[in-house]
Amino acid sequence: MEEKKFDLNTWIGFLLIGGIFIWMLYLQKPSEEELAAEKAKIEAEQASAEEAAKKPETDITLTEATAEMNVANDSLGLVNLQNKLGSFAYSGTLPSAKEGNTVVENDVLFLEVSNRGGFIKEARLKQHKTFDSIPVYLVKDGNSSLNFQFSADNRLLNTEELFFEPQLSKNGENQVLTMRLKTSASAYLEYKYELIPGEYMTNFSIKSQGLENVINTSQPMYLDWKLKGYRHAKSISYENRYSRLTYEYEGDKHSKLDPTGEDSEVEVDVNWLNFRQHFFSSMLLTNTSFKEVALSSIDLVQDEEIDTVYTKQYGAKMLIEPKGGAVAQNMNLYFGPTDYQIFKKYDRNLDEAMPLGWGIFGMINKYIIIPLFGLLSGWLPAGIAIILMTILIKLALSPVQYKQYVAQAKMKVLKPEIDAIKEKHGDNKMKIQQETMKLQNIAGASPLKGCLPALLQIPVFYALFTFFPTAFDLRQKSFLWADDLSSYDTIAELPFNIPFYGDHVSLFPILASLAIFVYMTMTMGQSMQAQQQPGMPNMKFLMYLSPLFMLVFFNNYASGLSLYYFISNLITIGIMLVIKNFIIDEDRIHAQIQVNKAKPKKQSKFSKKMEDMMKQAEQQKKAGKK
C-alpha cells in the first residue's frame, strides 16, 4: 500500500483557489442602489398578492399567469387541434383552454360554471339543508351535463369536450356570465347566464355570433341535458315516490314519465321540462318551443334499505332549430324549491309540475287549501296551522256531516220494521230486498242518502292527501315529537325492516288509526245491520281494514298528513256526539217517517225500474224452480 504523505504544495493551491472565489463573490456583491431596488420589487409583489386575496368570490377563479403556453401554441399541437376542431381550434389557443371554474351567485343561489363545456358544474341552494344538515346541491360532482351537438367544418362537435372563455359583467343589479367558444376574437358560440337578485330562475341563452359560414345549420343540432337527482330526504322511498319528470307540450298540455322503472317519450313543441326531486326542481324553460324532445327517466332506487345516493336519472335531448342561419335560443334555468307560491308567480303553468291532483282535486288545493295554509302558517307554527286549518275545514263540512248522520238516524229508526220484513220472508232474499227498498222509499230514508254526503267529502279528503306530501312550507318544520312534518315521525327504531311498514314506529299514524276506528265504530257499528241489504256483501270489515291501512301505509308518510287525519277524526267524533245528543231527536224522526209513510208518494223512474227488475228476477227464479 502506498503511504499517505502531507503535500504542502497541494494545500497552498487549495488556499489560493479559495481566496480567488471569495474575491469574486466580493466583487459581485450588489450595490446599495441594487439592494433598494430589489426591496421595492418584493414589497410590490406582496402588495399585489394582498390585493388579489381581497377580490370577491364572484371573480373568475382562473389562474391568469401567461408564462405557460397551451400545448396548442406548439406548431404541431396546433395542427392536430385544427384537424380535430376545425375553426374552433382557436378556442384551444386561449389562456382559458384549461380546467377552471367561474362563480356567479345571488342571495339564494350559488352557481359554478366550468370552462370545459361551459355549463353548470355546481348548483347549491344557499337557504336550504338536507335532512342531515348538508347544503342542498342539485348539481355537484358530475351528476349533470349539458352538451350542444352541432356540425362545423365537416365535423360533428360536442361542446362538453371544448373549452369556453368566461367573462363576468353586470346588467343593472343582475350578474351576467358569458361563456364563449371562439373561432376568432369576434366570432363565437355563446352560453349566457344572468342571475337576478333573490331569484332561483336564471336567464339562459345559446347564440352564435359570426359563425354563419362555420356552423352547418342544415344538419340537426341538439341540446342534450342529463341529471341524476340527489337524495335529500330521510326516507329515500318516500322522496323517490314524488320525484318525477314532468313537462308541458303542444301549448298547454302537461304530462309526466312513469316514476318507476324506465320510461321514455318523444314529444313535440315542448315549452318546459322539470327534473323534479320531490321538494326541489331543476327546470329548463324556453321562449320558443323545442320542436322535438326525447325524454327519459330511470328509477335508481332498487332497495329502500340501501343508503342510496341518487333517486332518478333524467334525460332530455332537444332539437334546436336555427334562426336566420344562426343559433339563437332564449331559455331559463330554474334550480330551486318545488314550491307552488314560487312557481305561480312566473305565470308559466309551472304549478302543473307539482302533484297537486287532477281536476277538482287540484282546484281545491290551488284555490282553497294552499292559500288557507299559507295564511295560517304565515303567523302560526306549522303544527298549529295544520290543527287550525283542520278545524276550519271540518266546520265548513259540518252541514254535510249533519245530513249524513240524519240519514243514518233514519235507517236506525227503520231497523225494527226491516227486521220484521226479514222475518216475514225468511230465505227469500229477493223479496226482502224489494220490500226493504219500498219501505225506505216511502219513509224517505235510504242508505244512499247517508253515502252521498260522505262522497261529497272525498274531493277534500283526496286534495289534502296530495297537499301534505308536497307542501314545501312543512319541510323541516317540527311539532311536538315530530322533527319534520314533511316526513315521518319516529318514536322507536326497529332492529329490522317490516315489509310495507318500515324500520321504525311513527306515533301520529297510530293516533290517527285509533281515532278513525272509534269514528267508524260510532257510525257503522250502530247502523251496519240496518243498512245491510240482503244479497250484498258484509261491509263490517271496513271498520277494521281502514284503521289497519292507516296504521301501516301512513307509517312512512308525512307526519303532517297523519296529524291532520288524527285531528280531523277527533273533531268528527265531537261533532257527531253533539249532533246525536243535542240536535237530532230520534222520536221526532220516527214520527216524521210515519207521516211520510201515510202520504201518497210518487215512485221515481229509477225506483220503478229497480222494482220491475226485481220482480222480473223473482219470476225467472220461480220459473226456474218449476
C-alpha positions as CSV (number, residue, x, y, z in Angstrom):
1,M,0.0,0.0,0.0
2,E,1.2,3.4,-0.8
3,E,1.9,5.6,2.3
4,K,0.0,8.8,2.5
5,K,2.2,11.9,3.0
6,F,1.4,15.6,3.7
7,D,1.8,17.6,0.5
8,L,2.4,21.3,1.3
9,N,2.1,22.4,-2.3
10,T,-1.4,20.9,-2.6
11,W,-2.6,22.8,0.5
12,I,-1.2,26.1,-0.8
13,G,-3.1,25.5,-4.1
14,F,-6.4,24.9,-2.3
15,L,-5.9,28.1,-0.2
16,L,-5.2,30.2,-3.3
17,I,-8.3,28.8,-5.1
18,G,-10.5,29.6,-2.1
19,G,-9.1,33.1,-1.8
20,I,-9.9,33.7,-5.5
21,F,-13.6,32.6,-5.0
22,I,-14.0,34.8,-2.0
23,W,-12.6,37.8,-4.0
24,M,-15.0,37.1,-6.9
25,L,-18.0,36.9,-4.5
26,Y,-17.0,40.2,-3.1
27,L,-16.8,41.8,-6.5
28,Q,-20.3,40.5,-7.4
29,K,-21.9,41.9,-4.2
30,P,-24.9,44.2,-5.2
31,S,-24.6,47.9,-4.6
32,E,-26.8,49.8,-2.2
33,E,-28.9,51.0,-5.2
34,E,-29.5,47.4,-6.4
35,L,-30.5,46.3,-2.8
36,A,-33.0,49.2,-2.6
37,A,-34.5,48.2,-6.0
38,E,-34.8,44.6,-5.0
39,K,-36.5,45.5,-1.7
40,A,-39.0,47.7,-3.6
41,K,-39.8,44.8,-6.0
42,I,-40.5,42.4,-3.2
43,E,-42.8,44.9,-1.5
44,A,-44.7,45.5,-4.7
45,E,-45.2,41.7,-5.2
46,Q,-46.5,41.4,-1.6
47,A,-49.0,44.3,-2.2
48,S,-50.2,42.7,-5.4
49,A,-50.8,39.3,-3.6
50,E,-52.7,41.0,-0.8
51,E,-54.9,42.9,-3.4
52,A,-55.6,39.6,-5.2
53,A,-56.7,38.0,-1.9
54,K,-59.2,40.8,-1.4
55,K,-61.1,40.1,-4.7
56,P,-64.7,39.0,-4.2
57,E,-65.7,35.3,-4.6
58,T,-67.6,36.2,-7.8
59,D,-64.3,36.8,-9.6
60,I,-63.4,34.3,-12.2
61,T,-61.3,31.6,-10.4
62,L,-58.9,31.1,-13.3
63,T,-55.1,31.4,-13.0
64,E,-54.1,34.5,-15.0
65,A,-50.4,33.5,-15.4
66,T,-49.4,33.6,-19.0
67,A,-45.9,32.2,-18.6
68,E,-47.1,28.7,-19.5
69,M,-48.4,28.4,-23.1
70,N,-51.0,25.8,-24.0
71,V,-49.8,22.8,-26.0
72,A,-51.8,24.2,-28.9
73,N,-49.3,27.0,-29.3
74,D,-46.8,24.4,-30.3
75,S,-47.0,24.3,-34.1
76,L,-47.5,20.5,-34.3
77,G,-50.1,20.7,-31.5
78,L,-52.0,23.5,-33.3
79,V,-52.1,21.5,-36.5
80,N,-53.5,18.5,-34.6
81,L,-56.1,20.7,-32.9
82,Q,-57.2,22.2,-36.2
83,N,-57.6,18.8,-37.7
84,K,-59.9,17.8,-34.8
85,L,-61.8,21.0,-34.2
86,G,-61.5,23.0,-37.4
87,S,-62.2,26.7,-36.9
88,F,-62.9,26.1,-33.2
89,A,-59.2,25.2,-32.7
90,Y,-58.8,28.9,-31.9
91,S,-60.5,28.3,-28.6
92,G,-57.8,25.8,-27.7
93,T,-55.1,28.5,-28.0
94,L,-56.6,30.8,-25.4
95,P,-55.4,31.0,-21.7
96,S,-58.9,29.8,-20.7
97,A,-58.3,26.4,-22.5
98,K,-57.7,24.6,-19.2
99,E,-59.7,23.3,-16.3
100,G,-61.2,26.2,-14.4
101,N,-64.5,27.4,-13.0
102,T,-66.3,30.7,-12.7
103,V,-68.6,31.5,-9.8
104,V,-71.8,33.5,-10.2
105,E,-74.3,33.8,-7.4
106,N,-77.1,35.8,-5.7
107,D,-78.5,35.7,-2.2
108,V,-80.4,32.3,-2.8
109,L,-78.4,30.5,-5.5
110,F,-74.7,29.6,-6.0
111,L,-73.6,28.5,-9.4
112,E,-70.2,27.4,-10.5
113,V,-69.7,27.1,-14.3
114,S,-66.9,25.1,-15.8
115,N,-64.6,26.2,-18.7
116,R,-64.9,22.8,-20.1
117,G,-68.3,22.6,-21.7
118,G,-69.4,26.0,-20.4
119,F,-72.2,24.5,-18.3
120,I,-73.0,24.5,-14.6
121,K,-70.7,22.3,-12.6
122,E,-72.3,23.1,-9.2
123,A,-75.7,24.4,-8.2
124,R,-76.2,25.0,-4.5
125,L,-79.3,26.4,-2.7
126,K,-78.0,28.7,0.0
127,Q,-81.0,28.8,2.2
128,H,-81.8,25.0,2.4
129,K,-80.3,22.0,4.0
130,T,-80.9,18.2,3.6
131,F,-82.3,16.0,6.3
132,D,-78.8,15.5,7.7
133,S,-78.0,19.3,7.7
134,I,-75.9,19.2,4.5
135,P,-76.3,22.1,2.0
136,V,-78.8,21.2,-0.8
137,Y,-76.9,20.6,-4.1
138,L,-78.9,20.0,-7.2
139,V,-75.7,19.8,-9.3
140,K,-72.4,18.5,-8.0
141,D,-69.6,16.1,-8.7
142,G,-70.6,15.4,-12.3
143,N,-74.2,14.4,-11.7
144,S,-75.3,16.7,-14.5
145,S,-74.2,17.6,-18.0
146,L,-75.4,19.8,-20.9
147,N,-74.0,19.2,-24.3
148,F,-74.7,21.2,-27.5
149,Q,-74.0,19.0,-30.5
150,F,-73.6,20.6,-34.0
151,S,-71.8,20.3,-37.3
152,A,-69.0,22.6,-38.3
153,D,-66.3,22.3,-40.9
154,N,-67.5,18.8,-41.8
155,R,-67.0,17.8,-38.2
156,L,-69.5,16.8,-35.5
157,L,-68.6,18.7,-32.4
158,N,-69.8,18.4,-28.8
159,T,-69.4,21.4,-26.5
160,E,-68.9,19.3,-23.4
161,E,-65.4,18.4,-24.7
162,L,-64.4,22.0,-25.6
163,F,-63.1,25.0,-23.6
164,F,-65.1,28.2,-23.3
165,E,-63.8,31.6,-22.3
166,P,-65.6,33.2,-19.3
167,Q,-66.4,36.8,-18.8
168,L,-68.3,38.4,-15.9
169,S,-70.3,41.6,-16.2
170,K,-73.3,43.4,-14.7
171,N,-76.7,44.2,-16.1
172,G,-78.1,46.6,-13.5
173,E,-78.2,44.6,-10.3
174,N,-78.1,41.3,-12.3
175,Q,-74.9,39.3,-12.5
176,V,-74.1,38.2,-16.1
177,L,-71.7,35.4,-17.1
178,T,-70.9,34.8,-20.7
179,M,-69.1,31.6,-21.8
180,R,-67.8,31.9,-25.3
181,L,-66.5,29.1,-27.6
182,K,-64.4,31.1,-30.1
183,T,-63.2,30.7,-33.6
184,S,-61.7,34.2,-33.6
185,A,-61.8,37.3,-31.4
186,S,-65.2,38.3,-32.7
187,A,-66.8,35.0,-33.8
188,Y,-68.1,32.6,-31.2
189,L,-70.8,30.3,-29.8
190,E,-72.1,31.8,-26.5
191,Y,-73.8,30.5,-23.4
192,K,-75.1,33.4,-21.3
193,Y,-76.3,33.2,-17.7
194,E,-78.0,36.1,-16.0
195,L,-78.8,35.9,-12.2
196,I,-81.4,38.1,-10.7
197,P,-81.2,39.0,-7.0
198,G,-83.5,36.8,-4.9
199,E,-84.5,34.6,-7.8
200,Y,-84.0,30.9,-8.4
201,M,-84.9,31.4,-12.1
202,T,-81.8,32.2,-14.2
203,N,-82.0,33.7,-17.7
204,F,-80.1,31.4,-20.0
205,S,-79.4,31.6,-23.8
206,I,-77.4,30.0,-26.5
207,K,-76.5,32.1,-29.6
208,S,-73.9,32.2,-32.3
209,Q,-72.0,35.3,-33.5
210,G,-70.3,35.4,-36.8
211,L,-70.5,31.7,-37.4
212,E,-72.8,31.7,-40.4
213,N,-70.1,30.1,-42.6
214,V,-68.8,27.8,-39.9
215,I,-71.8,26.0,-38.3
216,N,-73.8,23.9,-40.7
217,T,-77.4,24.7,-39.7
218,S,-78.8,22.4,-42.3
219,Q,-77.7,19.5,-40.1
220,P,-79.6,18.7,-36.9
221,M,-78.4,20.5,-33.7
222,Y,-79.2,19.0,-30.3
223,L,-79.1,20.3,-26.8
224,D,-78.7,17.2,-24.5
225,W,-79.3,17.7,-20.8
226,K,-78.8,14.9,-18.3
227,L,-79.1,14.9,-14.5
228,K,-79.1,12.3,-11.7
229,G,-81.2,13.6,-8.8
230,Y,-79.5,13.6,-5.4
231,R,-81.3,12.2,-2.3
232,H,-82.3,15.0,0.1
233,A,-84.8,13.4,2.5
234,K,-84.8,10.9,5.3
235,S,-86.9,8.4,3.6
236,I,-85.5,7.5,0.2
237,S,-88.6,5.6,-0.9
238,Y,-90.9,8.5,0.1
239,E,-88.8,11.1,-1.7
240,N,-88.5,8.8,-4.8
241,R,-92.3,8.4,-4.9
242,Y,-92.6,12.2,-5.6
243,S,-89.5,12.5,-7.9
244,R,-90.7,12.6,-11.5
245,L,-90.0,14.1,-14.9
246,T,-92.9,16.4,-15.9
247,Y,-93.2,18.7,-18.9
248,E,-95.5,21.0,-20.9
249,Y,-96.0,20.5,-24.7
250,E,-98.3,21.5,-27.6
251,G,-99.5,24.7,-26.0
252,D,-100.9,23.9,-22.5
253,K,-100.8,20.1,-22.4
254,H,-99.0,18.5,-19.5
255,S,-97.7,15.0,-18.9
256,K,-95.1,13.1,-17.0
257,L,-93.0,10.0,-17.3
258,D,-93.5,6.9,-15.1
259,P,-91.8,7.3,-11.7
260,T,-91.0,3.6,-11.5
261,G,-88.6,1.5,-13.7
262,E,-87.6,3.0,-17.0
263,D,-89.7,5.3,-19.3
264,S,-89.1,7.4,-22.3
265,E,-91.2,9.6,-24.6
266,V,-90.7,11.8,-27.7
267,E,-92.8,14.9,-27.7
268,V,-93.2,17.9,-30.0
269,D,-93.5,21.6,-29.2
270,V,-92.2,21.3,-25.6
271,N,-92.3,24.5,-23.6
272,W,-90.6,23.4,-20.4
273,L,-89.5,20.3,-18.6
274,N,-88.9,19.6,-14.9
275,F,-86.4,17.1,-13.4
276,R,-88.4,17.1,-10.1
277,Q,-86.6,15.8,-6.9
278,H,-89.7,15.9,-4.6
279,F,-89.2,19.2,-2.8
280,F,-86.6,20.6,-5.3
281,S,-86.7,21.1,-9.0
282,S,-84.2,21.5,-11.9
283,M,-86.1,23.0,-14.8
284,L,-85.4,24.2,-18.3
285,L,-87.8,26.6,-20.0
286,T,-87.8,28.0,-23.5
287,N,-89.4,31.1,-25.0
288,T,-89.6,29.3,-28.4
289,S,-90.9,25.8,-28.1
290,F,-88.5,22.9,-28.8
291,K,-89.7,21.3,-32.0
292,E,-88.9,17.8,-30.7
293,V,-87.6,16.5,-27.4
294,A,-86.6,12.9,-26.4
295,L,-87.3,12.5,-22.7
296,S,-86.2,9.7,-20.5
297,S,-86.3,8.7,-16.8
298,I,-84.7,5.7,-14.9
299,D,-85.6,4.8,-11.4
300,L,-82.3,4.3,-9.5
301,V,-83.8,3.2,-6.2
302,Q,-83.8,-0.6,-6.2
303,D,-83.9,-1.3,-2.5
304,E,-85.1,1.3,0.0
305,E,-83.0,-0.4,2.7
306,I,-79.8,0.6,0.9
307,D,-78.3,4.0,1.6
308,T,-78.9,5.2,-2.0
309,V,-77.2,8.5,-3.2
310,Y,-79.5,9.1,-6.2
311,T,-83.2,8.8,-6.9
312,K,-83.7,9.2,-10.6
313,Q,-81.7,9.6,-13.8
314,Y,-83.3,12.1,-16.1
315,G,-82.5,13.0,-19.7
316,A,-83.8,15.4,-22.3
317,K,-82.4,15.7,-25.9
318,M,-83.9,18.8,-27.5
319,L,-83.8,19.6,-31.2
320,I,-82.6,23.2,-31.7
321,E,-83.8,25.0,-34.8
322,P,-81.7,27.7,-36.5
323,K,-82.9,31.2,-36.9
324,G,-81.7,33.1,-39.9
325,G,-78.8,30.7,-40.4
326,A,-77.6,31.2,-36.8
327,V,-78.2,29.7,-33.3
328,A,-80.5,31.9,-31.1
329,Q,-82.4,30.1,-28.3
330,N,-83.6,32.1,-25.3
331,M,-84.3,30.0,-22.3
332,N,-84.4,29.9,-18.5
333,L,-82.9,27.6,-16.0
334,Y,-84.5,27.0,-12.6
335,F,-82.7,25.5,-9.6
336,G,-84.8,25.8,-6.5
337,P,-87.7,24.6,-4.3
338,T,-90.8,22.8,-5.7
339,D,-93.0,25.5,-4.2
340,Y,-96.4,26.4,-5.5
341,Q,-96.1,30.0,-4.4
342,I,-92.8,30.4,-6.3
343,F,-94.0,28.6,-9.4
344,K,-97.2,30.6,-9.6
345,K,-95.5,34.0,-9.8
346,Y,-93.8,33.1,-13.1
347,D,-97.2,32.6,-14.9
348,R,-95.9,29.7,-17.0
349,N,-98.2,26.9,-15.7
350,L,-95.3,25.6,-13.6
351,D,-97.7,24.5,-10.9
352,E,-98.6,21.7,-13.2
353,A,-95.1,20.3,-12.4
354,M,-96.4,19.6,-8.9
355,P,-98.5,16.6,-7.9
356,L,-101.5,18.6,-6.6
357,G,-104.1,16.3,-8.1
358,W,-106.1,16.5,-11.3
359,G,-109.4,18.2,-12.0
360,I,-111.4,19.3,-8.9
361,F,-108.8,17.9,-6.5
362,G,-106.1,20.2,-7.9
363,M,-108.6,23.2,-7.9
364,I,-109.4,22.6,-4.2
365,N,-105.6,22.6,-3.5
366,K,-104.8,25.7,-5.6
367,Y,-107.7,27.9,-4.6
368,I,-108.6,26.8,-1.0
369,I,-106.0,24.6,0.8
370,I,-102.8,26.2,-0.3
371,P,-103.9,29.8,0.3
372,L,-105.6,28.9,3.6
373,F,-102.5,27.1,4.9
374,G,-100.2,29.9,3.6
375,L,-102.2,32.4,5.5
376,L,-102.2,30.4,8.8
377,S,-98.6,29.3,8.6
378,G,-97.6,32.9,8.0
379,W,-98.2,33.8,11.6
380,L,-98.5,30.4,13.4
381,P,-96.2,27.5,13.8
382,A,-96.7,24.8,11.1
383,G,-98.2,22.2,13.5
384,I,-100.7,24.7,15.0
385,A,-101.6,25.9,11.5
386,I,-102.5,22.3,10.5
387,I,-104.7,22.0,13.5
388,L,-106.5,25.3,12.9
389,M,-106.9,24.6,9.2
390,T,-108.4,21.2,10.1
391,I,-110.9,22.8,12.4
392,L,-112.0,25.3,9.8
393,I,-112.4,22.6,7.1
394,K,-114.4,20.4,9.5
395,L,-116.7,23.3,10.4
396,A,-117.2,24.1,6.7
397,L,-118.2,20.4,6.1
398,S,-120.3,20.1,9.2
399,P,-123.6,20.7,7.3
400,V,-122.7,17.7,5.0
401,Q,-121.9,15.6,8.0
402,Y,-125.2,16.6,9.6
403,K,-127.1,15.3,6.6
404,Q,-125.1,12.1,6.7
405,Y,-125.9,11.5,10.3
406,V,-129.6,12.3,9.8
407,A,-129.8,9.6,7.1
408,Q,-128.1,7.2,9.4
409,A,-130.5,8.0,12.2
410,K,-133.5,7.4,9.9
411,M,-132.1,4.0,9.0
412,K,-131.7,3.2,12.7
413,V,-135.3,4.1,13.3
414,L,-136.4,1.8,10.5
415,K,-134.4,-1.1,11.7
416,P,-137.3,-2.8,13.6
417,E,-139.5,-2.7,10.5
418,I,-136.7,-4.0,8.3
419,D,-136.2,-6.9,10.8
420,A,-139.9,-7.7,10.6
421,I,-139.6,-7.9,6.8
422,K,-136.7,-10.2,7.1
423,E,-138.6,-12.4,9.5
424,K,-141.7,-12.5,7.3
425,H,-140.0,-13.5,4.1
426,G,-137.4,-15.8,5.6
427,D,-134.9,-17.0,2.9
428,N,-136.4,-15.1,0.0
429,K,-133.6,-12.5,-0.2
430,M,-135.0,-11.0,-3.4
431,K,-138.4,-10.3,-1.8
432,I,-136.7,-8.9,1.4
433,Q,-134.6,-6.5,-0.7
434,Q,-137.7,-5.5,-2.7
435,E,-139.8,-4.8,0.4
436,T,-136.9,-3.0,2.2
437,M,-136.3,-0.6,-0.7
438,K,-140.1,0.1,-0.9
439,L,-140.2,0.9,2.8
440,Q,-137.2,3.1,2.6
441,N,-138.6,5.0,-0.4
442,I,-141.9,5.6,1.3
443,A,-140.2,6.7,4.5
444,G,-137.7,9.0,2.8
445,A,-134.8,7.1,4.2
446,S,-132.1,5.3,2.3
447,P,-128.5,4.2,2.8
448,L,-127.7,6.1,-0.4
449,K,-128.7,9.4,1.4
450,G,-126.1,8.6,4.0
451,C,-123.5,7.7,1.4
452,L,-123.9,10.8,-0.8
453,P,-122.8,13.3,1.9
454,A,-119.8,11.1,2.6
455,L,-119.0,11.1,-1.1
456,L,-119.1,14.9,-1.2
457,Q,-116.2,14.9,1.3
458,I,-114.0,12.7,-0.9
459,P,-112.6,15.6,-3.1
460,V,-111.5,17.4,0.0
461,F,-110.0,14.2,1.5
462,Y,-108.1,13.5,-1.6
463,A,-106.9,17.1,-2.1
464,L,-105.4,17.1,1.4
465,F,-103.9,13.7,0.7
466,T,-101.9,15.2,-2.2
467,F,-101.3,18.6,-0.5
468,F,-99.4,17.4,2.6
469,P,-96.7,15.3,0.9
470,T,-95.9,18.2,-1.5
471,A,-96.3,21.2,0.9
472,F,-92.8,22.9,0.9
473,D,-93.8,25.0,3.9
474,L,-93.9,21.9,6.0
475,R,-90.4,20.9,5.2
476,Q,-88.2,20.7,8.3
477,K,-90.9,22.2,10.4
478,S,-91.2,20.5,13.8
479,F,-94.2,19.9,16.1
480,L,-94.2,18.0,19.4
481,W,-92.2,14.8,18.8
482,A,-92.1,15.2,15.0
483,D,-88.8,16.7,13.8
484,D,-90.1,17.3,10.2
485,L,-93.8,17.5,9.3
486,S,-93.0,16.7,5.7
487,S,-91.5,13.3,6.7
488,Y,-92.5,10.5,9.1
489,D,-92.2,11.0,12.9
490,T,-90.2,8.4,14.9
491,I,-90.8,7.3,18.5
492,A,-88.9,4.0,18.1
493,E,-86.4,2.5,15.8
494,L,-86.8,-1.2,14.9
495,P,-83.8,-3.5,14.5
496,F,-85.3,-5.0,11.4
497,N,-87.4,-3.9,8.4
498,I,-91.1,-4.9,8.1
499,P,-92.4,-5.0,4.5
500,F,-94.7,-2.1,3.8
501,Y,-94.3,-0.8,7.3
502,G,-90.6,0.1,7.6
503,D,-87.9,0.0,10.3
504,H,-89.4,2.5,12.7
505,V,-92.6,3.2,14.6
506,S,-94.5,6.5,14.0
507,L,-96.9,7.8,16.6
508,F,-99.1,10.1,14.6
509,P,-100.4,7.2,12.4
510,I,-101.2,5.2,15.5
511,L,-103.2,8.0,16.9
512,A,-105.0,8.6,13.6
513,S,-105.8,4.9,13.3
514,L,-107.3,4.8,16.8
515,A,-109.4,7.9,16.0
516,I,-110.7,6.5,12.8
517,F,-111.6,3.2,14.4
518,V,-113.6,5.0,17.1
519,Y,-115.3,7.1,14.4
520,M,-116.2,4.1,12.3
521,T,-117.5,2.2,15.3
522,M,-119.8,5.0,16.1
523,T,-121.1,5.3,12.5
524,M,-121.0,1.8,11.1
525,G,-121.4,-0.2,14.3
526,Q,-124.7,1.4,15.1
527,S,-126.3,1.2,11.7
528,M,-124.4,-1.5,9.9
529,Q,-127.2,-4.1,10.3
530,A,-129.9,-1.6,9.4
531,Q,-128.1,-0.6,6.2
532,Q,-127.0,-4.1,5.2
533,Q,-129.0,-5.1,2.2
534,P,-129.9,-8.8,1.5
535,G,-127.6,-10.2,-1.1
536,M,-125.0,-7.6,-0.5
537,P,-121.5,-8.5,1.0
538,N,-120.9,-7.7,4.6
539,M,-119.1,-4.4,4.8
540,K,-118.3,-4.6,8.5
541,F,-114.7,-5.5,7.8
542,L,-114.2,-1.8,6.8
543,M,-114.3,-1.0,10.5
544,Y,-111.0,-2.9,10.8
545,L,-109.5,-2.5,7.4
546,S,-109.4,1.3,7.3
547,P,-107.6,1.8,10.6
548,L,-105.2,-1.0,9.7
549,F,-104.5,0.6,6.4
550,M,-103.9,3.9,8.0
551,L,-101.5,2.3,10.6
552,V,-99.4,0.5,8.0
553,F,-99.4,2.8,5.0
554,F,-99.0,6.1,6.8
555,N,-96.1,4.9,8.9
556,N,-93.8,6.2,6.1
557,Y,-95.9,9.2,5.1
558,A,-95.6,12.8,6.1
559,S,-96.4,13.2,9.8
560,G,-98.3,16.4,8.9
561,L,-100.8,14.3,7.0
562,S,-101.3,11.9,9.9
563,L,-101.7,14.8,12.3
564,Y,-104.4,16.2,10.0
565,Y,-106.3,12.9,10.0
566,F,-106.0,12.5,13.7
567,I,-107.3,15.9,14.5
568,S,-110.0,15.6,11.8
569,N,-111.4,12.4,13.2
570,L,-111.3,13.8,16.7
571,I,-113.4,16.8,15.6
572,T,-115.7,14.5,13.6
573,I,-116.3,12.4,16.7
574,G,-117.0,15.5,18.7
575,I,-119.5,16.9,16.0
576,M,-121.3,13.5,15.9
577,L,-121.7,13.4,19.7
578,V,-123.1,17.0,19.6
579,I,-125.5,16.2,16.8
580,K,-126.6,12.9,18.4
581,N,-127.1,14.3,22.0
582,F,-128.2,17.8,21.4
583,I,-129.6,18.2,17.8
584,I,-131.2,15.1,16.5
585,D,-134.4,13.7,18.2
586,E,-134.9,10.1,17.1
587,D,-138.5,10.2,18.3
588,R,-139.3,13.2,16.2
589,I,-137.6,11.5,13.2
590,H,-139.7,8.3,13.8
591,A,-142.9,10.4,13.8
592,Q,-141.9,12.2,10.6
593,I,-141.2,8.9,9.0
594,Q,-144.7,7.6,9.9
595,V,-146.2,10.8,8.4
596,N,-144.2,10.2,5.2
597,K,-145.4,6.7,5.0
598,A,-149.0,7.8,5.3
599,K,-148.6,10.2,2.4
600,P,-149.1,9.0,-1.1
601,K,-145.6,9.1,-2.6
602,K,-144.9,9.1,-6.3
603,Q,-142.4,6.5,-7.2
604,S,-139.3,7.7,-9.1
605,K,-138.5,6.3,-12.5
606,F,-135.3,4.8,-11.1
607,S,-137.1,3.1,-8.2
608,K,-139.8,1.9,-10.5
609,K,-137.3,0.4,-12.8
610,M,-135.4,-1.3,-10.0
611,E,-138.7,-2.7,-8.6
612,D,-139.6,-4.0,-12.1
613,M,-136.2,-5.6,-12.5
614,M,-136.5,-7.3,-9.1
615,K,-140.0,-8.6,-9.9
616,Q,-138.7,-10.0,-13.2
617,A,-135.8,-11.6,-11.5
618,E,-138.1,-13.2,-8.9
619,Q,-140.4,-14.5,-11.7
620,Q,-137.5,-16.0,-13.5
621,K,-136.3,-17.7,-10.3
622,K,-139.8,-19.2,-9.7
623,A,-139.9,-20.4,-13.3
624,G,-136.5,-22.0,-13.0
625,K,-137.6,-24.0,-9.9
626,K,-140.7,-25.3,-11.8
